[in-house]
Amino acid sequence: MTSLATASRARLWLNPALRASASWQPDPDFGVDAISEAQQRFARFAPLLANLFPELGAEGRIESPLLPLSDDERHALYGDLPGNFYIKADHALPIAGSIKARGGIHEVLELAEKVAGEHNLLDTGDYTTLASDAARAVFSQYSISVGSTGNLGMSIGIMASALGFTARVHMSSDAKEWKKARLRARGVEVIEHAGDYAAAVASGRDSAANDPKAFFVDDENSRSLFLGYAAAIYHLQEQLRQADIEVGPHAPLFAYLPCGVGGAPAGIASSLKAAFGDDAHCFFVEPVAAACFLTRMQHPSRPGISVYDVGLDNRTDADGLAVPAASELAYEQMRHVLSGVLTVEDETLFADVYRVHQSMGIRLEPSAAAAISGPRMLLSTAEGQRYLRTHGLDGDLAQATHLLWTTGGLFVPDDAFEGFLERGRQAV
Ligand SMILES: *Cc1c(COP(=O)(O)O)cnc(C)c1O
């Protein structure tokens, strides 16, 4: 187990502004109809995606498995804690190897659809023609750029360059070398910045601002990313049905979502609330040093507040979550929806990377292991007990479903992963 000093800095914070779903309506721009449009866009592009990325199979679906934890696996992670535990395996999402495959690819597809429409490339309605030389020649006149700590760059860069767009990724100093190398190998231009993630985003935004043929994917403020993440609900509902998992007033669903800027977990949390209302309980998980969403939630009157403003340093090896300030868009959608935020020390992330690999053979990156802390914090802290009591759930824990949303790891190279395991072995 982690040392006391380490553990005592991690915490669970409950959202005092959480409202019952009957008393809160989501902004229609982010509601069920909008999420369904994103899902339909993925479906329209599926034949093209199947052609471009053979790893998707004939259906061209970008989806991940839902993996039940066996008794032994559950015991290895949670001892005797009650409930049913599932990994929602976005760490294995194809193309990008992280949850960013959902939002990032959706936004590139939306941009491609727009450009294709303006150039009459879709008049036949056959999306596979977008892989033709003629279509690629059109796309190559446009650039798509993004600022990223790594994973969003991989998703946007790989998808944009696969369609023939000029793809540019602005990366922060904490981005890992192997991610840069992988992008360059795919023909993506990587621009490195000395500063943090927010600085990389700002320079990407500036350099695209004056060019009508330049698109900038704004991780801090993108409806398209948000909706691409939210569309995960359709396949998840199918998976829950197939696994006979009931969600209801006496069978709560708890979701633990690793959070960086907040777009991915907010998209998913919105869709879970749309599907299950008050029976879904969504918690974000952040590194202690990069708890930007928690900071924003704790300061409702201070848009733009960063972790530096509250004495944190944003230093974490969970590079997918190393973000100093929350997305305002995500914050607005989550204010009354999110049950709480929990923070974890880096050593706990590495320990969980190790435990998950030992017990299940699954390769997670440290950011993705954040989800694993969720049930421990909810079920075995005083704040967690208070949440369960307040919501009348303490009698329903045996029927509860815990969704551990693992968000990245598929493409971590062997030597980097060995390093994670070594550090994790020492932390358990
Ligand atoms: C980006 C990312 C997240 C969180 O997504 P945000 O939209 O930044 O909150 C979680 N896990 C991994 C591995 C990521 O790359």
Ligand as a Chemical Component Dictionary entry (heavy atoms), coordinates in Angstrom:
data_LIG
# 
_chem_comp.id                   LIG 
_chem_comp.type                 NON-POLYMER 
_chem_comp.pdbx_formal_charge   0 
_chem_comp.three_letter_code    LIG 
# 
loop_
_chem_comp_atom.comp_id 
_chem_comp_atom.atom_id 
_chem_comp_atom.alt_atom_id 
_chem_comp_atom.type_symbol 
_chem_comp_atom.charge 
_chem_comp_atom.model_Cartn_x 
_chem_comp_atom.model_Cartn_y 
_chem_comp_atom.model_Cartn_z 
_chem_comp_atom.pdbx_ordinal 
LIG C1 C1 C 0 -7.010  13.134 -22.442 1  
LIG C2 C2 C 0 -7.032  12.001 -21.548 2  
LIG C3 C3 C 0 -7.938  11.938 -20.486 3  
LIG C4 C4 C 0 -8.898  13.033 -20.105 4  
LIG O1 O1 O 0 -9.544  13.740 -21.134 5  
LIG P1 P1 P 0 -9.757  15.306 -20.984 6  
LIG O2 O2 O 0 -10.703 15.651 -22.085 7  
LIG O3 O3 O 0 -8.432  15.966 -21.138 8  
LIG O4 O4 O 0 -10.315 15.533 -19.624 9  
LIG C5 C5 C 0 -7.896  10.810 -19.694 10 
LIG N1 N1 N 0 -7.020  9.812  -19.920 11 
LIG C6 C6 C 0 -6.153  9.840  -20.941 12 
LIG C7 C7 C 0 -5.221  8.695  -21.134 13 
LIG C8 C8 C 0 -6.117  10.937 -21.771 14 
LIG O5 O5 O 0 -5.246  10.968 -22.777 15 
# 
loop_
_chem_comp_bond.comp_id 
_chem_comp_bond.atom_id_1 
_chem_comp_bond.atom_id_2 
_chem_comp_bond.value_order 
_chem_comp_bond.pdbx_ordinal 
LIG C1 C2 SING 1  
LIG C2 C3 SING 2  
LIG C2 C8 DOUB 3  
LIG C3 C4 SING 4  
LIG C3 C5 DOUB 5  
LIG C4 O1 SING 6  
LIG O1 P1 SING 7  
LIG P1 O2 DOUB 8  
LIG P1 O3 SING 9  
LIG P1 O4 SING 10 
LIG C5 N1 SING 11 
LIG N1 C6 DOUB 12 
LIG C6 C7 SING 13 
LIG C6 C8 SING 14 
LIG C8 O5 SING 15 
# 
